[in-house]
Amino acid sequence: MVAARENYPRFTPEEYFAWEEQQQVKHEYLNGEVYAMSGGSLNHSAIAVNFVSLLLVHLRGGGCRVLNSDARVNVSESSDYIYADASVTCDQRDRSSTQSIGHPCLIVEVLSPSTELYDRTKKFKLYQRSNVLEDYVMVSSTEVAIDLYRKDDRDEWRIISYGAGDSIELKSINLTFAIEQLFEGIVFEQ
């Protein structure tokens, strides 16, 4: 999904939460302004469902919350709220939250031609402000490919690129899986 700026008034976070509950589409909230989110392709949806399913099976009963694209992420205790295609939080501070999570250890974005630039640049810059995020996963919806940004011991982000036949390692949740699991049932355009 990609955000598009519309001519809405500026909101406080509380006004944004109340207003968005009345809307038919989701909106990200950045610096007091709201941005409508566009829909994704069938591949986008299926890959996100495959990823969330994989995460749920792995983390079931372990105290972490696995969330889909309907969950807001509050970026580094700021007043910005954005949506990820999938996120995981194992932080006690997020246990009782009902509006958003603020301490994800893993965020997943499924890329599409209309969202890739936003997800790789502006959105990633927001996520980089988090002091608890360890893995940021960007999954292609047009080919079997993943870029994993991982925070190292010096708090610097390193990229690991994966393709067909590779195993993905998510250190944030101690999970290793074959990349093909995410692309099960996916039909790419020729």
Helices and strands as residue ranges (DSSP letters): E 3-5, H 13-20, E 27-30, E 33-37, H 42-59, E 65-67, E 72-74, G 75-77, E 81-83, E 86-89, G 92-94, E 106-111, H 116-120, H 122-128, E 135-140, E 145-151, E 157-163, E 167-170, G 171-173, E 175-178, G 179-181
